[in-house]
Amino acid sequence: MVGPQSEREDKVSLELTEEIIQSMEIGMVFKDYSGRISSMDFHRTSGYLVTASEDESIRLYDVSSATCLKTINSKKYGVDLVCFTSHPTTVIYSSKNGWDESLRLLSLHDNKYLRYFKGHHDRVVSLSLNSRNESFISGSLDRTVLLWDQRAEKCQGLLRVQGRPAISYDDQGLVFAIAFGGYIRMFDARMYEKGPFEIFSVGGDVSDANVVKFSNDGRLMLLTTMDGHIHVLDSFRGTHVQGMVVHMLGVYAVEKKLQAG
């Protein structure tokens, strides 16, 4: 039986230098997937990791013991993106079946759906949960960003965009970013109806946005695009801090905890 873990209080800030990275070794490899992993998420306070795979499975891991605690199949709806809620055995995930674009609140403990979130009319390509309350946002190829409350089935707000959106809350849950069309737009989560309070250019890179993330301290943002570009920006001034191009078949998901300074 899978149960919640106590919250960890031993948070450590570590800068990933080249020397530290070279000293790392692979501790465990899980090979029981029959499809590409499309999404993964670490729980904020517990030692759990959840993954979504193209083999239509959701898997829950205990990182400290390197064990798979639970495998849940989503054959009917498929699964693409997955994120933890505040509870370490409850997740929200998006479908990948081409006919139902609902988001689902799922209890991994007993494999029960707690709520459905209907509103998008095309594939959901970005999902971000507010770490401070029960709200979350989703971005879709239908060119909408919807704002949700986990306790309600209907969306609480709607923003229209002009491209494929990548979205993310900051660590405090006060600001969220929407990236598309070569720009990152910054919104106050409490007054998003007024539009973005800042718009940052991504140096002429107009390829479709893939993933946007804030560093834990909120000082930096990371953006990946579908053509393999990776950008790091100052989240206050919008200045370009670092960039690189990854030459591969596709850039699917990048999530990195950045050390500012």
C-alpha positions in Angstrom: 0.0 0.0 0.0 1.3 3.4 -0.9 0.9 6.1 1.8 2.1 9.7 2.2 5.6 10.4 3.5 6.4 13.1 6.1 7.6 16.4 4.7 11.4 16.8 4.4 13.0 19.7 6.1 16.6 18.9 5.1 16.6 21.1 2.0 20.1 21.7 0.6 21.1 24.2 -2.0 23.9 22.9 -4.3 25.5 24.5 -7.3 26.0 21.9 -10.0 29.5 22.6 -11.2 31.2 20.6 -13.9 33.3 18.8 -11.3 30.3 17.7 -9.4 28.5 16.5 -12.5 31.5 14.5 -13.6 31.7 12.8 -10.3 28.1 11.5 -10.5 27.3 7.9 -11.4 24.1 6.2 -12.4 22.6 4.6 -9.3 19.6 2.8 -10.8 18.1 2.2 -14.2 14.4 1.2 -14.7 13.9 -0.5 -18.1 10.4 -1.8 -17.8 8.9 0.8 -20.1 7.8 0.0 -23.6 7.5 3.6 -24.7 9.2 7.0 -24.3 8.8 8.8 -21.0 6.8 11.9 -21.9 6.8 13.6 -18.5 8.1 13.4 -14.9 7.7 15.3 -11.7 9.4 15.3 -8.3 7.1 15.9 -5.3 7.9 19.1 -3.6 8.4 17.8 0.0 8.4 13.9 -0.2 10.9 11.6 -1.8 8.6 10.6 -4.6 8.9 10.8 -8.4 6.1 10.2 -10.9 6.5 9.5 -14.6 4.2 9.3 -17.6 5.1 7.1 -20.6 3.9 6.5 -24.1 3.1 2.9 -23.1 0.1 4.6 -21.3 1.4 4.0 -17.8 1.9 6.2 -14.8 4.6 5.1 -12.3 5.3 6.2 -8.8 8.9 5.8 -7.5 10.5 6.2 -4.1 13.7 8.0 -4.9 15.5 7.2 -1.6 15.0 3.5 -2.0 15.1 3.5 -5.8 11.9 1.4 -6.0 8.8 1.5 -8.1 5.9 1.7 -5.7 3.0 1.7 -8.1 2.2 1.3 -11.8 -1.2 2.5 -13.1 -2.3 2.0 -16.7 -4.4 4.6 -18.5 -5.2 2.6 -21.6 -8.6 4.3 -22.3 -7.3 7.9 -22.1 -3.6 7.6 -22.6 -1.3 9.9 -20.6 1.1 12.7 -21.7 1.8 15.2 -18.9 1.7 14.4 -15.2 2.2 16.7 -12.1 2.0 16.0 -8.4 -0.5 18.0 -6.3 0.4 18.9 -2.7 -0.4 15.3 -1.7 2.4 12.9 -2.7 0.0 10.2 -4.0 -2.4 12.5 -6.0 -1.6 13.7 -9.5 -3.1 15.6 -12.3 -2.5 14.3 -15.8 -3.4 15.0 -19.4 -4.9 12.6 -21.9 -3.3 11.5 -25.2 -6.0 9.7 -27.1 -7.0 12.4 -29.6 -10.7 12.5 -28.6 -10.8 13.6 -24.9 -8.7 16.5 -23.8 -9.9 16.5 -20.2 -7.4 16.7 -17.3 -7.8 14.2 -14.5 -7.2 14.3 -10.8 -6.1 10.8 -9.9 -5.4 9.2 -6.5 -2.5 6.8 -7.0 -3.2 5.3 -3.6 -6.4 3.5 -4.8 -6.4 4.3 -8.5 -9.6 6.4 -8.4 -10.4 9.6 -10.3 -11.3 12.4 -7.9 -12.3 15.0 -10.5 -12.3 15.7 -14.3 -11.4 19.1 -15.7 -13.1 19.7 -19.1 -12.4 22.8 -21.2 -9.7 22.3 -23.7 -10.5 21.3 -27.3 -7.0 20.1 -28.4 -4.0 18.4 -26.8 -2.7 19.9 -23.6 1.0 20.6 -24.0 1.8 22.4 -20.7 0.7 22.0 -17.1 1.8 23.8 -13.9 0.5 23.6 -10.4 0.7 26.4 -7.8 2.8 25.2 -4.9 1.0 27.5 -2.4 -2.7 26.7 -3.0 -5.1 24.5 -5.0 -4.8 26.3 -8.3 -3.2 25.2 -11.5 -2.9 26.3 -15.1 -2.9 24.4 -18.4 -1.9 25.4 -21.9 -3.2 23.7 -25.1 -2.8 23.6 -28.8 -6.3 25.1 -29.0 -4.4 28.3 -28.2 -5.9 28.8 -24.8 -4.4 28.9 -21.3 -7.0 27.9 -18.6 -6.8 28.6 -14.9 -8.3 26.0 -12.6 -9.0 25.3 -8.9 -8.6 21.6 -8.0 -11.8 21.7 -6.0 -14.0 22.8 -9.1 -14.6 21.0 -12.4 -15.0 24.3 -14.4 -12.1 26.5 -15.2 -11.8 29.8 -13.3 -10.2 31.8 -16.0 -9.2 31.8 -19.7 -6.4 33.5 -21.6 -6.1 33.3 -25.4 -2.6 33.1 -27.0 -1.3 33.2 -30.5 0.8 30.0 -30.6 1.8 26.8 -28.7 2.0 27.9 -25.0 4.5 26.9 -22.4 3.4 27.9 -18.9 4.8 27.9 -15.3 4.1 29.3 -11.9 7.0 30.7 -9.9 7.9 29.0 -6.6 5.8 31.5 -4.6 2.7 31.0 -6.7 2.4 34.8 -7.2 3.5 35.0 -10.8 3.1 32.8 -13.8 4.8 32.9 -17.2 3.4 32.1 -20.6 5.9 31.6 -23.4 5.0 31.6 -27.1 6.0 33.3 -30.3 9.5 34.3 -29.2 8.4 36.0 -26.0 7.8 35.2 -22.4 4.8 37.1 -20.8 4.7 37.6 -17.1 1.4 37.7 -15.2 0.4 38.6 -11.7 -1.6 35.5 -10.6 -4.0 37.7 -8.6 -4.6 40.1 -11.5 -4.0 38.1 -14.6 -7.1 39.7 -16.3 -5.1 43.0 -16.6 -2.6 41.3 -19.0 1.1 40.8 -18.6 3.1 43.2 -16.5 6.3 42.3 -18.4 7.1 40.9 -21.8 10.6 39.5 -22.4 12.0 38.7 -25.9 13.9 35.5 -26.3 16.6 36.9 -28.7 14.8 36.3 -31.9 14.1 32.6 -31.3 10.5 32.3 -32.6 10.3 28.5 -32.7 7.5 26.9 -30.7 8.0 27.0 -26.9 8.3 23.6 -25.2 9.0 24.1 -21.5 9.4 27.2 -19.3 10.5 26.9 -15.6 11.4 29.2 -12.8 14.4 28.5 -10.6 13.6 27.8 -7.0 14.6 31.3 -5.8 12.6 32.9 -8.7 15.6 34.8 -10.1 16.1 32.8 -13.3 13.9 31.2 -15.9 14.7 28.4 -18.2 13.0 28.0 -21.6 13.3 25.2 -24.2 12.0 25.4 -27.7 10.9 22.7 -30.1 13.9 23.2 -32.4 16.4 22.4 -29.6 17.2 25.9 -28.2 17.7 26.3 -24.4 17.6 29.8 -22.9 18.3 31.0 -19.4 16.9 34.4 -18.6 16.9 36.8 -15.6 13.3 36.7 -14.5 13.3 40.3 -13.2 15.0 42.1 -16.1 14.5 39.6 -18.9 18.2 39.7 -19.9 19.6 36.6 -21.6 22.0 34.8 -19.1 22.9 31.7 -21.1 21.9 29.8 -24.2 22.7 26.6 -26.1 21.4 24.5 -28.9 20.9 20.7 -28.4 21.1 18.8 -31.6 18.8 15.8 -31.2 15.6 14.4 -32.7 13.5 16.4 -30.4 13.6 18.3 -27.1 10.7 16.9 -25.1 11.1 18.0 -21.5 13.7 19.8 -19.5 13.4 20.6 -15.8 16.4 21.9 -13.9 16.7 23.6 -10.6 18.9 26.5 -11.3 21.4 28.0 -8.8 21.3 31.8 -9.2 24.4 33.9 -8.9 
